[in-house]
């Protein structure tokens, strides 16, 4: 079974803190994604990566950065957390080896910024 | 800009009843449409990936249809059960890699 894991289920941070959200997948997938989910807005893409050290901005990259040093790991970084970054963060991965393949999701990290 | 729309946003259905909801999307440059089910405290899981106009897919009591010319997909659940309670997400593929998600339909099955 494909497994995507995220480092924390719940996280509480203070405004201005640097926050790291980690995601690991075990299926050798090329593509990895970070989304945030807010009520009434659906999943919105923050960043994605199609290879090690490669990244592309999604629809809402402001205030975030990412790192992909190894194929299986994709990190989301909040350089200086703000209250409007309180949200549910979901990581996903997929492979291009299968056409139109589904994305496999982690369980999510609910981040609260106080 | 969110260009995938799902309706309704929430739905309460009596156990045993059948239900359906809609995903609307731009019909131009269509690649694929995904449906996911997201149960509380779990990861979203893929239900269907649909690529061809007229596609119909089925998994148990859940089925989906696709009309790429008019830009919509329906998800049907027959004989709803409490375990069907979840948020159902549709997503339009933008090329081979990215997905654009709708806001979801939250389904609650009343026993």
Interface residues (C-beta under 8 A of the other chain):
Chain A: X4 X31 X35 X40 X41 X42 X43 X44 X45 X48 X50 X58 X90 X94 X96 X99 X100 X101 X102 X103 X104 X105 X106 X107 X108
Chain B: X2 X4 X6 X9 X31 X32 X34 X36 X41 X42 X43 X44 X45 X46 X49 X51 X89 X91 X93 X96 X97 X98 X99 X100 X101 X102 X103 X104
